[in-house]
Amino acid sequence: MEERSRNLYQWPNVGRIEEELRMDIQQLGNRFLRKRAWTACKVVKYLQTARMILLVVAYGESDSLE
């Protein structure tokens, strides 16, 4: 149980990753590719948020069962 709660807090620094992606995307010359890359970044961010919510909910439910 403690291992799972420790894993909840081992997320990568999303702000740093976003900044690196922003710099990489700005180097793309094609406007269409830049737009698609930003869309992909947003999807990944939403998925990470959804995963965190699910992990917190699952962790809370497992605590209430004990």
N, C-alpha and C positions, 0 to 999 in steps of 0.2 A: 504494500500500500504506500509506504513512504517513497519507494522508488518512483511510482507513478506520479505522486505529487511533486517530486523533485523535477521530473521531466516536463511538467507544466511550465516551469520557469526557465527552461533552457531553450527558449526561442531565440532565433538569430535577431540581431539588431535590425529591425525592419527599416528604420529611418536611414541607416547607413546603406543598406541594400537599395532602397529607393533612390538615393542620391547617385549611387553608381549606375543604376539603370537609366536615370535621367540623363546623365552624361553620355552614356552609350547611345541612347536613342537620339540625342541631339546630333550625333555624328552621322546618323543615317541621312543621306541626301534626299531620298524620295519621301515626299509628304505622306503618301499612302502608307508606306512602311512605318513611318513614325506614328501615325494614327493607330495602326494595328498593334504596334508594340505597346502603346499606352493602354489600349483596351486589354491586352493580355496582362499587363501589370495590375490593372484594377481587379481583374478576375482573380488573380493569385491573392491579392490582398483580401478580397472578400472571402475566399476559401480559407485563408489562414484565420480570419476572424471567426468564421463559422466553426472551424475545427476547435478553436480555443473555447468557444461557448459550449460545444458538445462535450469537451473534456471536463470542463468545470461542472456541467450538469451531471455527467456520469460520476464524477468524483463525489459530488454531493449526495447522489442517490446511493452510492456504495457505502458512504458513511452512515446514512440513515438506516441501512439494513443491519448494521452491526449492533 
